[in-house]
Structures are given as structure tokens and as C-alpha cells.
């Protein structure tokens, strides 16, 4: 959604949100982090995934914490780290959310291939 409603720049070179960009960003970051927390609870109940539950929970909690910190120190126009907002968002994606998703996907692939193996 954030890509469908990109930030714009006015004639003076000031970047602004024409609408819905921040909503898309907030939706992505918060739902991704909360989704990892919920998934970690189900992983803990499955012996094939139990060893990943702690990592996924930690990634989800870290994502929620960073969402809150970014809402205070990065996103507001007068925030001390506002000039670094894009970099901060990409760091959260590349360091926290994406690696956890890739690890889960690889484990799921390995489990499904093992389940499909002939007996």
C-alpha cells in the first residue's frame, strides 16, 4: 500500500505524504511483527518447528519495539532521527523481519519435502 501511495515532493523540495503512505507503512510494520508473535505461539506447539519458536517470538517482539521507537524518534516531522526514516525502516526490514521470514520459509520447505518422502 505504501508503494501504491508514494511520498511526494513539493516545488520547494519538501517531502510530504499525499495520503495513505504512512497508513500502508504502519500496517506493514505492525502486522508483520504481530504476525511473527502469533506464529511463534503455534510453532511452539509443533515439534518440527519448536526450535524456531523463540527466534520468531524474539523477532516479533523486536519488530513491535522498533515500531514504537520509530513512532517516537523517527517518523514525526520534528523527531530527532526523522532525516534517517527511510534507512531506519529498511534496517528493520533487512535485519529483523525479512531474515525471520526466510528462515521460516526454508524450514517449512524442508518439513514439507520430508513429509512427501516415500515411506
Z-matrix of the N, CA and C atoms (Angstrom, degrees):
N
C 1 1.443
C 2 1.529 1 110.30
N 3 1.336 2 116.24 1 -38.26
C 4 1.464 3 119.05 2 179.49
C 5 1.533 4 110.66 3 -64.31
N 6 1.326 5 117.40 4 -33.26
C 7 1.459 6 120.53 5 178.64
C 8 1.527 7 111.34 6 -72.73
N 9 1.308 8 116.69 7 -31.97
C 10 1.466 9 120.67 8 179.13
C 11 1.533 10 111.37 9 -72.57
N 12 1.317 11 116.16 10 -23.37
C 13 1.469 12 121.72 11 179.50
C 14 1.524 13 108.62 12 -126.42
N 15 1.350 14 117.26 13 72.70
C 16 1.467 15 120.39 14 -174.52
C 17 1.528 16 112.57 15 -70.00
N 18 1.334 17 114.27 16 160.95
C 19 1.453 18 120.15 17 173.42
C 20 1.525 19 108.70 18 -66.00
N 21 1.308 20 116.21 19 153.56
C 22 1.471 21 122.10 20 179.78
C 23 1.521 22 109.53 21 -122.36
N 24 1.301 23 114.95 22 166.88
C 25 1.462 24 121.27 23 177.38
C 26 1.526 25 108.31 24 -124.85
N 27 1.328 26 116.06 25 130.64
C 28 1.467 27 118.75 26 179.70
C 29 1.528 28 110.30 27 -82.27
N 30 1.325 29 117.37 28 -179.25
C 31 1.461 30 122.12 29 -176.28
C 32 1.524 31 112.53 30 -61.41
N 33 1.330 32 116.55 31 -26.95
C 34 1.466 33 120.79 32 -179.95
C 35 1.529 34 112.12 33 -84.81
N 36 1.341 35 117.81 34 -2.89
C 37 1.454 36 121.40 35 179.72
C 38 1.514 37 114.29 36 87.99
N 39 1.335 38 116.66 37 12.45
C 40 1.457 39 121.27 38 179.36
C 41 1.530 40 108.88 39 -89.58
N 42 1.321 41 115.72 40 129.21
C 43 1.461 42 121.32 41 179.49
C 44 1.519 43 109.83 42 -80.19
N 45 1.336 44 116.17 43 137.80
C 46 1.461 45 120.47 44 178.58
C 47 1.522 46 109.69 45 -144.75
N 48 1.317 47 115.14 46 161.50
C 49 1.465 48 122.11 47 178.60
C 50 1.521 49 107.92 48 -98.00
N 51 1.348 50 117.64 49 112.74
C 52 1.459 51 119.25 50 -179.97
C 53 1.529 52 112.77 51 -72.95
N 54 1.301 53 116.77 52 -6.25
C 55 1.457 54 121.39 53 177.98
C 56 1.512 55 111.90 54 132.64
N 57 1.291 56 116.72 55 134.10
C 58 1.455 57 127.17 56 173.83
C 59 1.526 58 116.03 57 76.33
N 60 1.327 59 119.67 58 -9.77
C 61 1.459 60 119.77 59 177.72
C 62 1.532 61 110.05 60 -64.82
N 63 1.292 62 116.14 61 -48.73
C 64 1.468 63 119.48 62 -178.62
C 65 1.531 64 111.17 63 -66.84
N 66 1.317 65 117.09 64 -32.39
C 67 1.468 66 120.43 65 177.16
C 68 1.531 67 109.54 66 -64.45
N 69 1.317 68 116.87 67 -44.01
C 70 1.460 69 120.64 68 177.93
C 71 1.520 70 112.11 69 -62.62
N 72 1.326 71 116.14 70 -42.94
C 73 1.460 72 120.08 71 178.55
C 74 1.516 73 112.22 72 -63.94
N 75 1.304 74 116.72 73 -45.22
C 76 1.462 75 120.76 74 179.34
C 77 1.524 76 110.64 75 -63.03
N 78 1.313 77 116.13 76 -41.62
C 79 1.463 78 120.50 77 179.07
C 80 1.531 79 110.66 78 -61.54
N 81 1.321 80 116.59 79 -46.02
C 82 1.461 81 120.27 80 -179.04
C 83 1.526 82 111.57 81 -62.66
N 84 1.326 83 117.42 82 -54.42
C 85 1.461 84 120.50 83 -173.97
C 86 1.523 85 112.22 84 -64.55
N 87 1.319 86 117.30 85 -43.64
C 88 1.462 87 119.03 86 -178.06
C 89 1.531 88 111.74 87 -72.65
N 90 1.328 89 117.66 88 -44.24
C 91 1.469 90 119.13 89 -178.56
C 92 1.528 91 111.33 90 -68.05
N 93 1.317 92 118.48 91 -33.57
C 94 1.467 93 120.72 92 177.50
C 95 1.522 94 110.56 93 -64.71
N 96 1.313 95 116.59 94 -46.26
C 97 1.462 96 120.62 95 -179.24
C 98 1.526 97 111.38 96 -67.26
N 99 1.314 98 117.08 97 -45.99
C 100 1.462 99 119.96 98 179.05
C 101 1.528 100 111.03 99 -65.32
N 102 1.320 101 116.60 100 -36.47
C 103 1.467 102 120.78 101 177.28
C 104 1.523 103 111.54 102 -61.03
N 105 1.329 104 117.20 103 -39.75
C 106 1.460 105 119.89 104 177.71
C 107 1.524 106 111.27 105 -64.74
N 108 1.320 107 116.94 106 -38.46
C 109 1.465 108 120.29 107 178.28
C 110 1.527 109 110.23 108 -63.00
N 111 1.318 110 116.95 109 -46.80
C 112 1.467 111 120.91 110 -179.87
C 113 1.529 112 110.65 111 -63.33
N 114 1.316 113 117.29 112 -44.16
C 115 1.459 114 121.05 113 -179.91
C 116 1.530 115 110.48 114 -63.27
N 117 1.328 116 117.18 115 -37.41
C 118 1.469 117 119.55 116 -179.13
C 119 1.522 118 111.90 117 -60.91
N 120 1.311 119 117.21 118 -33.33
C 121 1.463 120 120.75 119 178.99
C 122 1.529 121 110.73 120 -66.30
N 123 1.322 122 116.76 121 -39.30
C 124 1.474 123 120.65 122 177.26
C 125 1.526 124 111.11 123 -72.14
N 126 1.331 125 116.90 124 -35.00
C 127 1.465 126 120.34 125 178.80
C 128 1.524 127 110.96 126 -63.59
N 129 1.317 128 116.68 127 -37.19
C 130 1.463 129 121.03 128 -179.03
C 131 1.531 130 111.74 129 -62.17
N 132 1.319 131 116.52 130 -26.24
C 133 1.464 132 120.80 131 -178.78
C 134 1.530 133 113.08 132 -86.42
N 135 1.322 134 118.12 133 -10.72
C 136 1.467 135 122.23 134 -177.12
C 137 1.532 136 109.37 135 -108.09
N 138 1.319 137 117.82 136 118.05
C 139 1.472 138 119.74 137 -177.57
C 140 1.528 139 113.91 138 -60.17
N 141 1.315 140 117.81 139 -25.48
C 142 1.469 141 120.31 140 179.36
C 143 1.522 142 112.47 141 -74.06
N 144 1.312 143 117.23 142 -18.61
C 145 1.461 144 121.72 143 -176.98
C 146 1.526 145 113.04 144 -122.03
N 147 1.319 146 117.18 145 -2.73
C 148 1.469 147 121.39 146 -172.01
C 149 1.527 148 112.55 147 -54.37
N 150 1.316 149 117.97 148 -37.43
C 151 1.468 150 120.99 149 -177.74
C 152 1.533 151 112.60 150 -67.11
N 153 1.314 152 117.96 151 -17.71
C 154 1.467 153 121.36 152 178.68
C 155 1.528 154 113.01 153 -93.53
N 156 1.319 155 117.30 154 -12.79
C 157 1.467 156 120.78 155 -173.57
C 158 1.523 157 112.57 156 -58.21
N 159 1.306 158 117.91 157 -43.03
C 160 1.468 159 121.25 158 -179.46
C 161 1.518 160 112.23 159 -64.47
N 162 1.332 161 116.07 160 -43.97
C 163 1.465 162 120.58 161 178.80
C 164 1.533 163 111.07 162 -62.71
N 165 1.318 164 116.45 163 -44.56
C 166 1.466 165 120.57 164 -179.09
C 167 1.529 166 110.32 165 -66.20
N 168 1.326 167 117.31 166 -40.96
C 169 1.467 168 120.77 167 176.74
C 170 1.525 169 110.62 168 -62.74
N 171 1.332 170 116.92 169 -44.45
C 172 1.465 171 120.51 170 178.97
C 173 1.530 172 111.35 171 -62.42
N 174 1.322 173 117.50 172 -40.72
C 175 1.468 174 120.97 173 177.96
C 176 1.527 175 110.59 174 -64.60
N 177 1.328 176 116.86 175 -40.60
C 178 1.461 177 120.48 176 178.89
C 179 1.516 178 112.04 177 -65.82
N 180 1.321 179 117.15 178 -45.10
C 181 1.470 180 120.56 179 178.99
C 182 1.527 181 110.46 180 -65.27
N 183 1.330 182 116.56 181 -40.68
C 184 1.467 183 120.20 182 176.56
C 185 1.525 184 110.38 183 -61.55
N 186 1.332 185 117.19 184 -41.76
C 187 1.464 186 120.74 185 178.20
C 188 1.519 187 112.56 186 -61.95
N 189 1.328 188 117.00 187 -42.15
C 190 1.471 189 120.21 188 177.95
C 191 1.524 190 110.20 189 -65.83
N 192 1.331 191 116.99 190 -43.49
C 193 1.466 192 120.32 191 179.61
C 194 1.529 193 110.84 192 -61.91
N 195 1.325 194 116.74 193 -43.39
C 196 1.466 195 119.88 194 178.66
C 197 1.526 196 111.71 195 -67.47
N 198 1.330 197 117.44 196 -33.11
C 199 1.462 198 121.23 197 175.67
C 200 1.531 199 109.60 198 -59.93
N 201 1.320 200 116.18 199 -45.42
C 202 1.472 201 120.67 200 179.97
C 203 1.526 202 110.34 201 -66.86
N 204 1.340 203 116.57 202 -46.37
C 205 1.465 204 119.76 203 -179.81
C 206 1.523 205 111.96 204 -61.89
N 207 1.329 206 116.45 205 -39.72
C 208 1.462 207 119.19 206 178.21
C 209 1.526 208 111.17 207 -66.65
N 210 1.332 209 116.11 208 -34.70
C 211 1.458 210 119.78 209 177.93
C 212 1.509 211 112.84 210 -65.33
N 213 1.322 212 117.09 211 -23.70
C 214 1.461 213 121.30 212 -179.87
C 215 1.530 214 111.77 213 -96.77
N 216 1.332 215 117.39 214 -46.77
C 217 1.458 216 121.14 215 -170.02
C 218 1.527 217 116.14 216 -103.69
N 219 1.338 218 117.91 217 -8.07
C 220 1.466 219 119.05 218 -173.77
C 221 1.528 220 113.09 219 -123.70
N 222 1.313 221 118.42 220 -50.22
C 223 1.463 222 121.72 221 -169.49
C 224 1.535 223 114.56 222 -73.29
N 225 1.331 224 120.70 223 -44.09
C 226 1.467 225 118.60 224 -177.79
C 227 1.532 226 112.32 225 -60.08
N 228 1.310 227 116.17 226 145.37
C 229 1.477 228 121.66 227 -177.76
C 230 1.530 229 112.68 228 -54.17
N 231 1.321 230 117.19 229 -36.09
C 232 1.471 231 120.60 230 -177.22
C 233 1.531 232 112.62 231 -96.57
N 234 1.330 233 117.30 232 11.39
C 235 1.467 234 121.40 233 -179.34
C 236 1.525 235 110.19 234 -70.65
N 237 1.334 236 117.13 235 147.46
C 238 1.468 237 119.63 236 -176.73
C 239 1.534 238 114.50 237 -63.68
N 240 1.318 239 118.05 238 -26.18
C 241 1.469 240 120.95 239 -178.58
C 242 1.524 241 112.78 240 -110.21
N 243 1.330 242 117.08 241 19.95
C 244 1.462 243 120.37 242 -175.86
C 245 1.530 244 112.71 243 -59.51
N 246 1.312 245 117.01 244 -35.07
C 247 1.468 246 120.11 245 -179.28
C 248 1.528 247 111.46 246 -64.05
N 249 1.316 248 117.42 247 -18.56
C 250 1.457 249 122.98 248 -177.75
C 251 1.520 250 112.19 249 -106.22
N 252 1.312 251 118.37 250 17.96
C 253 1.469 252 122.38 251 -174.79
C 254 1.530 253 112.34 252 -57.82
N 255 1.300 254 117.67 253 -48.13
C 256 1.464 255 120.83 254 -178.87
C 257 1.516 256 111.84 255 -61.61
N 258 1.338 257 116.60 256 -42.55
C 259 1.457 258 120.43 257 178.51
C 260 1.524 259 110.43 258 -65.27
N 261 1.325 260 117.44 259 -43.11
C 262 1.468 261 120.92 260 179.61
C 263 1.526 262 111.00 261 -60.80
N 264 1.308 263 116.94 262 -42.00
C 265 1.465 264 120.36 263 179.04
C 266 1.521 265 111.05 264 -63.80
N 267 1.298 266 116.66 265 -42.99
C 268 1.465 267 119.93 266 -179.63
C 269 1.523 268 111.75 267 -67.47
N 270 1.312 269 117.85 268 -34.92
C 271 1.462 270 121.05 269 176.98
C 272 1.531 271 109.98 270 -63.31
N 273 1.329 272 117.39 271 -43.87
C 274 1.468 273 120.34 272 178.36
C 275 1.523 274 110.09 273 -60.33
N 276 1.310 275 117.04 274 -42.19
C 277 1.464 276 120.56 275 -179.42
C 278 1.525 277 110.78 276 -66.81
N 279 1.333 278 117.22 277 -50.86
C 280 1.464 279 121.78 278 -172.64
C 281 1.532 280 113.10 279 -74.98
N 282 1.324 281 117.73 280 -30.35
C 283 1.465 282 120.13 281 -175.94
C 284 1.526 283 112.80 282 -96.24
N 285 1.342 284 118.16 283 -32.14
C 286 1.469 285 120.09 284 -173.42
C 287 1.532 286 112.34 285 -110.68
N 288 1.312 287 118.03 286 -60.17
C 289 1.466 288 121.29 287 -169.11
C 290 1.526 289 113.65 288 -75.68
N 291 1.310 290 117.70 289 -51.17
C 292 1.456 291 121.12 290 -174.90
C 293 1.531 292 112.98 291 -65.66
N 294 1.339 293 119.73 292 -46.76
C 295 1.470 294 118.17 293 179.54
C 296 1.527 295 112.83 294 -59.70
N 297 1.318 296 117.68 295 -39.13
C 298 1.462 297 120.82 296 179.13
C 299 1.526 298 110.24 297 -64.28
N 300 1.310 299 117.20 298 -42.17
C 301 1.459 300 121.31 299 178.82
C 302 1.533 301 110.85 300 -63.58
N 303 1.327 302 117.22 301 -40.56
C 304 1.464 303 121.07 302 179.20
C 305 1.530 304 110.47 303 -66.08
N 306 1.325 305 117.77 304 -43.07
C 307 1.466 306 121.00 305 178.52
C 308 1.531 307 110.01 306 -60.90
N 309 1.328 308 116.89 307 -43.94
C 310 1.469 309 120.26 308 178.15
C 311 1.529 310 111.22 309 -62.85
N 312 1.313 311 117.38 310 -42.15
C 313 1.463 312 121.12 311 -179.33
C 314 1.528 313 110.95 312 -64.49
N 315 1.327 314 117.34 313 -43.11
C 316 1.463 315 120.66 314 179.69
C 317 1.528 316 111.18 315 -65.30
N 318 1.321 317 116.54 316 -40.18
C 319 1.465 318 119.70 317 178.56
C 320 1.524 319 110.68 318 -66.50
N 321 1.317 320 117.37 319 -41.99
C 322 1.458 321 121.44 320 178.08
C 323 1.530 322 110.44 321 -61.79
N 324 1.303 323 117.09 322 -41.86
C 325 1.465 324 121.35 323 177.27
C 326 1.527 325 110.80 324 -60.97
N 327 1.330 326 116.61 325 -44.97
C 328 1.458 327 120.85 326 179.62
C 329 1.531 328 111.50 327 -63.56
N 330 1.329 329 116.82 328 -41.96
C 331 1.467 330 120.94 329 179.99
C 332 1.527 331 111.07 330 -66.28
N 333 1.321 332 117.15 331 -43.49
C 334 1.473 333 119.10 332 -178.81
C 335 1.520 334 111.35 333 -67.66
N 336 1.326 335 117.20 334 -35.73
C 337 1.473 336 119.49 335 177.17
C 338 1.523 337 110.83 336 -67.11
N 339 1.334 338 117.35 337 -37.18
C 340 1.459 339 120.84 338 178.36
C 341 1.524 340 110.15 339 -68.78
N 342 1.320 341 117.31 340 -36.73
C 343 1.469 342 121.03 341 178.65
C 344 1.526 343 111.68 342 -68.73
N 345 1.343 344 116.64 343 -29.18
C 346 1.464 345 120.55 344 -178.92
C 347 1.528 346 112.64 345 -84.79
N 348 1.335 347 117.45 346 -9.12
C 349 1.464 348 120.36 347 -177.72
C 350 1.540 349 109.51 348 -66.08
N 351 1.336 350 116.61 349 143.15
C 352 1.469 351 119.06 350 179.64
C 353 1.525 352 110.83 351 -65.45
N 354 1.295 353 116.01 352 146.19
C 355 1.475 354 121.24 353 -178.47
C 356 1.477 355 112.16 354 -82.09
